[in-house]
Structure formats: structure tokens, C-alpha cells
């Protein structure tokens, strides 16, 4: 494998010949540069990325790793399809150190000879679409792919990385993806002064290796590979049983009345009322989505030739469950057209949709309960009364959704611009902001009897680290593991005994981390699981990819322990979510135990004890 270490200060690069997977590559450099010693925005926070290494359908993701300004530890995030173009450069992995003097675009090209250059950007580019278009105009005749940041990366900890497929000199509608979790876009811009990366070349994929992989898969399944893929990915393409497709189509039906609403207030809303709200979601979200997306087959892939076509789009909006739950139902928005506006704003500004949705929902509730004031944020209070959704007519629901959407859009613009001192604090994230605001508004805290963090939903790490959970009401996303906000957990709608949950989480890690490190789309995990070890052994020479991945997880743990340790759950809302889950899923023993709220600590402690034992790490709460 050919890899490059690029210095953005000197504009020089070094080629390193080494067989190494993308996340392993990133952690290697973070240990080498001892990045735990420095601020997340120090130029020593090496920004790494690499492409998928197995020549299989779904195997061309681009994986980014960095020390996260949010989580505070080592973090990784990935996007679909971009690795398909990146392989044409002849490189497998890249690491960036140093800092450009002025905002720049990194150019990686290979037309027979590898060239790496930087282009200074003098124009005022604010949205991810403007940066992407700027790059496209420069290299329209190339078979390119770009990865860019937006305004959010410049002044907040929540900047993501955006990429859209280009074909014949034009952007492909719906074929776009994000590596947004953890604030990688913020690191790329604020640590290295890089607004975007563009790559293109003429290196070809090894056809012999591709045939070898296909033979292994078809030998196991005794059927054509294309059929294997489609049979195991119907949720993401089209499910005949549900008559819909994609995460947006199916997750509302799967999680039903447990979908997150109103800043995760589900524990305080009667189940029957939540069912009524679900009816509104199915009417104003799912029915419209099916009519405008599923029926006319507005489906695309991420940019690699994949038949699943998981990207569902309508009205120039790519529609996925988590961005729309975060920036729709979580904000009290139940009109899909209004949610479109909010998601498009979050995307244009370059925010991690999950993180900004959770932050906005928190701020909405702070306004609703009086811990923050309208005049301090220059937005109006949201309409955050769930009974108005269960009781009101359709037109009233549209008006409520429009009002909340307008406040969310204003809030996001103000946050991206850091329009006043309060927005500067909020741009740090919920946990850091809550610590500051608890002191600043002590009298309000005393009056209400609750702290700012009591309304915030996040997983803590160390003294300052945090990440917003994925949009699933399930214990696995609230546990303070070595890394959170990824799918290295167990998230089916269940409530298990702590030791059982730990066992399920570790089993998930054994599948999810290998496919992340190999750069494979997790939508292909079902068909891939039985053949993964053989594929990796035959094509990469790695004897046991699962054991290799567990060792990697242990190394991430050791890195993160240099920064902090698992923290107890600090938020009353998160504790209430865990307590309510025990009741929701009929666990009488824990429902009784949770009558004493402090027993949430016991549950978490037991999960981490078993998790540590199974993984051979020390990640316990004392």
C-alpha cells in the first residue's frame, strides 16, 4: 500500500509504503505525535483519512480520523463512495500535519505521477455547496471527488465533512454523503486551515483481486454476488413488506412511538399520546416521502457502483432518518416540508446534523423552561407543547412546525456566525456550554431547581468530552464507552440486564469495527459477516480481522485514557430516558430499582465492568 504524510506548512509530502488500514493508520500518527498533549485545534492534531481496501460492493468508503474537539479523544467518521474516486490517486491513506498560512484547498492528483498541491482560496465561500462548486469549476474536466467544510467548521466544534458525486462535470442529485460525527470538519479547517480536499487520477482497480473476492462470496452463498447483496439489503433499497425504503422509510415503522421527539421528552409523555404523535409523523412525513421519493424511484447510490441505491431524495433533498429526526421531530417539527428547510440549512452550513439537531433541541427546551431568554438569542421561544400535536388539527400542526423551523434556522445561522457571546459558548457543545452557563445564570438555576445539563442529552467522556447520541431510544447509545456516536454498540429497542447489554455491545464491536476499518458500508454487514474473515485473510493477509480489530479498540482505549476516563451520566434527562426504558420494555426488576434514580449509576457501572472484562481493557467507573 502507498500512503502519504503531507505537511501543510512546508507543502511537502513523504510517501510511506506500508500495509495498514485507515483507522489503524490514523491512530498510529496520533500516538507518534502524542496528540493527547495538545489542543484539538493545534496543527499537531494530525488529520488522517484512507479508503476502503476490499474490492467488494460497498467497499469504497473514505474513513477520517482525528482527535475530536467534541469527544475530546481519538475519533473516526466515514462517508460512502468517496473512496471510489480516491483509489484513482494510487494512495491508500493520507495524514496531514501543519497549517496553511491562508484558507486552502488540498489537491491530490495522479496522471501517471503523484502530485500534491495547495490552492489558496481568496473568495468568501460559506456553504458546503459553494466550496464544492468552486472546486468543480477548477477541475471540471477531471473525474474528481471533493470533501469540503462549511461555515460551521470555522467557529464551532460541530463542523462535518461533505462530499457529492460528480459525473460528466455535474453534481449527481441525491448522491451525497457526510463524515460528520465528532467535528472532523472543524479540525480540518481550524487546525490545518484547509477548506476542502479534491482528488482524481487514472490508477485502476486490480481486476484480479476483484474476481478473487467475488469468487469467495459466490462460493459461500452458491448464488451470484449481485443477488446476495440485494437479498440482504432490502431495508435500504426497498422492502416489499413495508412498501418503503431507506432509513427514513423504515425506521419510523420499526421504532414506532419510541422515536425521539421534543428534545427527548418521551419519558414524560404517555405512550398513547406518543402513538398519536406517531400517527402524525406517518401522515406528514412518511406518506409524503413515499409519494415523492419511493413511488417515482428517486434513488441513488453514494458514488460507487452499488445496486442498493440507499440514497433517497426529493426536491433536491437527500432524506435519511437521523438528520430528519434530529432536525425535525426532536425540534417539534412535524411537517416534512418544514423539516426540509432545517436540514438543508444544517447541511449548507456544514454542521453534523445529529449534533446540531440535539443542540438546537436543548436550546429550545432551555427557552421553554426559562433558563435562556429570547432576547439573549435573538430568536423566539419554540412551541414545545406536545398536546398541541396530539389535539390540534392538521393546519395548526403545520403552523407550529413552521414557527419552530424558522427559529431553528435563525439559531443555526447565529451559531455558525458566533453572533454574540452566548452563541460562542453554545458553539462549544452542550456539555462545555452547560458548565459555563450553570455559573453564569446561577440564580436561574436555583429558581428552576435544575441545571442546564439536566436538559441536555449527551454521552460524557473525561472532564469535557461529549457526543450527542444517535437517534435511537435504547440504552446502548447512552453508555459512556471508549467511543460513542458510532454504531459500535447494541441499539435494538430492548432493555437488557447490564451484563447482557455488555455482551451484545462487544459482539457488535466485533462486526462494526472491522467493517469501519476496512472502509465497507455497514448497510452490507449482513451478507458480509459470514465471509469477512476469509476475504480479509485471502486478500490482505490478515489472519483474524476480528482479533485485529479488538486489539485496535484496546489501543484506542489506551490513547483516550491519556485524556480522560469514563464519566458518570450527568444529565437528568439521560437518566430519565434509561429509567423509562426499563418500564417501556417491561423489566420489572429494574423498574423497581430505578425508583431510586441513583441506581442508574449502578446499571452503567455494571455494564462497563462486564464490557471491560470482555474486551480486556480497564474502562470502569469507580
Secondary structure by P-SEA (a helix, b strand, c coil): cbbbbbcccccbbbbbbccccaaaaaaaaaaaaccccccccccccccccccccccccccbbbbbbcccccccccccccccaaaaaaacccccbbbbcbbbccbbbbbbbbccbbbbbbbbbccccccaaaaaaaaaaacccccccccccccccccccbbbbbbbbbccccccccccccccccaaaaaacccccccbbbbbbcccccaaaaaaaaaaaaaaacccaaaaaaaaccccccccccccccccccccccccccccccccccccccaaaaaaaaaaaaaacaaaaaaacccccccccccccccccccccccccccccccccccccccccccaaaaaaaaaaaaaaccaaaaaaaaaaaaaaaaaaccccccccccccccccccccccccaaaaaaaaaaaaaaaaaaaaaaaacccaaaaaaaacaaaaaaaaaaaaaaaaaaacccccccccccccccbbbbbcccccccccccccccccccccccccccccaaaaaaaaaaaaacaaaaaaacccccccccccccaaaaaaaacccccaaaaaaaaaaaaaaaaaacccccccccaaaaaaaaaaaaaacaaaaaaaaccccaaaaaaaaaaaaaaaaaccccccc
